[in-house]
Amino acid sequence: MTGGDGFAYLGQELDIFAAASHWKAYWASRIRPWVRGDVLEVGAGLGANTAFLQNSDVCSWHCVEPDPGLAGRLANAVARLRVCSVSRGTIASVVGHQFDLILYIDVLEHIEADRCELATAADLLREGGHIVVVAPAHQYLFGEFDAAIGHFRRYNRASLRACSPPDCQLRAMWYLDCIGMFASAANRILLRQSQPTAAQIRRWDSYMVPLSRAIDPLLRYSVGKTICAVWERACEPGTCRRQRG
């Protein structure tokens, strides 16, 4: 995902994953404490995630999406949501604005210059604001599916921590979906699929995700196929009030 007029998203999985309601509700519940104020969602795709994160603490919500086809569908999808707007572009297209939260939901792995991306995002944060990243975990799980949809990498704690932007502190990092990690490993080793089927996604979402939701806390969120991280932009002493979370 590099932006520009010629950008076209490689993957076709967004429609399949759009129906994964248990999964979306799970990770959304984990990042909910930081979803407030003026929000920027980078690479919002079809808008399937946006509705799961809307809440009364949000003042405004702006989605940017570089793919022209997706941007059109995104605008239609979020038209019914309150305080939500859409523009075609990348984070560079909103330079000059400021936000309380910048979201990368399954997006950062598509961006080759990931450290530069988060540094740009940090410049758009108000003091005390947050960057939240949700991304696929573990490079050893990188397979045909990742390559087919344009992933540059998967992350672990060390590699995602290395992306920490200037003037920001890493506040939290955890893994999700321990059961799904084993399913991903099986696909990587045995099935070698470049695209999951709708039936596979339904089984994972209906059975594996609820099981992970029960087991992940017992493992202290130390194992999973997805990694989440939260950074906070530093405040000058006495100049801002830290958001809860």
Secondary structure, 3 states (H helix, E strand, C coil): CCCCCCCCCCCCCHHHHCCCHHHHHHHHHHHHHHCCEEEEEECCCCCCCHHHHCCCCEEEEEEEECCHHHHHHHHHHHCCCCCEEEEECCHHHHCCCCEEEEEEECCHHHCCCHHHHHHHHHHCEEEEEEEEEEEEECHHHCCHHHHHCCCCCCECHHHHHCCCCCCEEEEEEEEECHHHHHHHHHHHHHHCCCCCCHHHHHHHHHHHHHHHHHHCCCCCCCCCCEEEEEEEECCCCCCCCCCCC
